[in-house]
């Protein structure tokens, strides 16, 4: 019996269950994102990410609750989280911070998204393409050096905070005021609970 034909589907199922893309993987295998125990790393905080991260904002601009999400444009789990976050955009503000972890295309697509006239629309089109297996958006001619530098800066920040996989979400819970973090994708109700709001 050829066991390899059974092993691949099993590995794929584990990957989808864990719901995150590892920065050490070129193929998108998963790991559980967490702050590193390395004493040279900084613990992630909302304040650090807000002041040093560079992303695009979607959702309710008047909301007092801001959700920060590190994502890699080549990560399908990030695409699932993007879709899960859409129903919550009327209630909170999201800042999506692109990083380049999986392959060189990650950084190029991140810079394209940051340079787009309408990043939210570009992200929606990108994730639809990526989740359909078409690879996502191509590089645009209007990509700025500032956008490329922003992706590099986000990637450096991500590594400096000792994070291990994307998507990685960080927010001050709207109910408790306490910082909440979670690595990996999640469905809309779980994301709403992390943020501290009612799911639609």
Order of alpha helices (4+ residues) and beta strands (2+ residues): alpha-beta-alpha-beta-beta-alpha-beta-alpha-alpha-alpha-beta-beta-beta-alpha
